[in-house]
Amino acid sequence: MRRAISMRFVIGVMAFCLPLIPNTASAQQEKGKEAATTEQKPVVAYRIEFNVREIENGKRLNSRNYIMVVEDGQYSRIRVGNSVPYQNAEKVQYRDVGMNIDCRPHGREDSVVLDINMESSSVVAQEQLPAATTSPVLRQQRSNITSVVTPGKPTLVASMDDVVTNRRFEIEVTATKVK
């Protein structure tokens, strides 16, 4: 009799607790559905080409190309340059000079919106400076641009005149959807 009561108690406890145990097969099926949904969404990426031109008196002095492939809605960066030493209060410090490009594309039906942050800096040649100048003098151009471009079509997104010289800097961008 004691054994029958114990058996009934165990069966009752199991019957009560069984619905509380999670159904692992059902949970795995839900995870599988989520993974299938994630996998079905195609990744959209763009090949973005920057052509940066330096022009003086209508003559092209320099042209540089930078290319990145970036996923839609994500930032990508390019950093090219050197660290230039200079003396500051008996201490040598360094300043990075060169080209910095940050870009984030946002695809639309028939266009691409580009958020672009670009900075170009260089050291002015010593022969262009007054004789008493001992520290390097830096030349810099910056632009923060939001521009709408047609995929595959080169688009001039910025043109900047140098405030000291007769030089102009042009930034042309071509964004192409990667298949």
C-alpha positions, 0 to 999 in steps of 0.5 A, a space after each residue: 500500500 505504501 508502495 502504491 501511494 509512492 507510485 501515485 505521488 511520483 506519477 502525479 508530480 511527473 504529470 504536473 511537471 511535464 508541461 513545465 519542461 520546454 519542448 526542445 524539438 519545438 525550440 530547435 524548429 524555431 531557431 531553424 526558421 530564424 536561421 532560414 529567414 536570415 539566410 534568405 535575405 541577400 547581402 547587398 554590397 557596393 564597389 565604391 571608387 573615389 577619384 581625387 584630382 588636384 588641378 592648377 590653372 586648368 591643368 591636372 597635377 595629380 590624380 589618385 584612385 581609392 576603391 572599397 567594397 562595402 555592405 549596404 548601410 555599413 561604414 568602410 574606411 581607407 587610411 593611407 599616409 605617414 606620421 610626420 615628426 615635429 618638435 613641441 615643447 622639447 618633445 617630439 610628437 607625430 601628426 598623421 598626414 595622407 588620405 582618410 576616407 570613410 563611406 557608408 552607402 544606402 541603396 535605393 531603388 535606382 540610386 545610392 546615397 553615400 555618406 562620405 567623410 574625406 580628409 586629405 593632408 600633406 606637408 608643404 615642401 621646405 622650399 615653399 616656406 620662409 627660411 625661419 620655419 623649422 616645424 613642418 607646415 601642413 596643408 589640409 582639405 576636409 569634406 563631409 558629403 551626403 550625395 545621391 549617385 546613379 549606380 555605375 555613373 561617375 559623379 562629381 560630389 565635391 570641388 574645393 579651392 585651396 585657399 593659399 594656391 591656385 589649386 582645386 581639388 575634385 572628388 568623383 565617385 562611382 558606386 556599382 552594386 556588387 552581384 
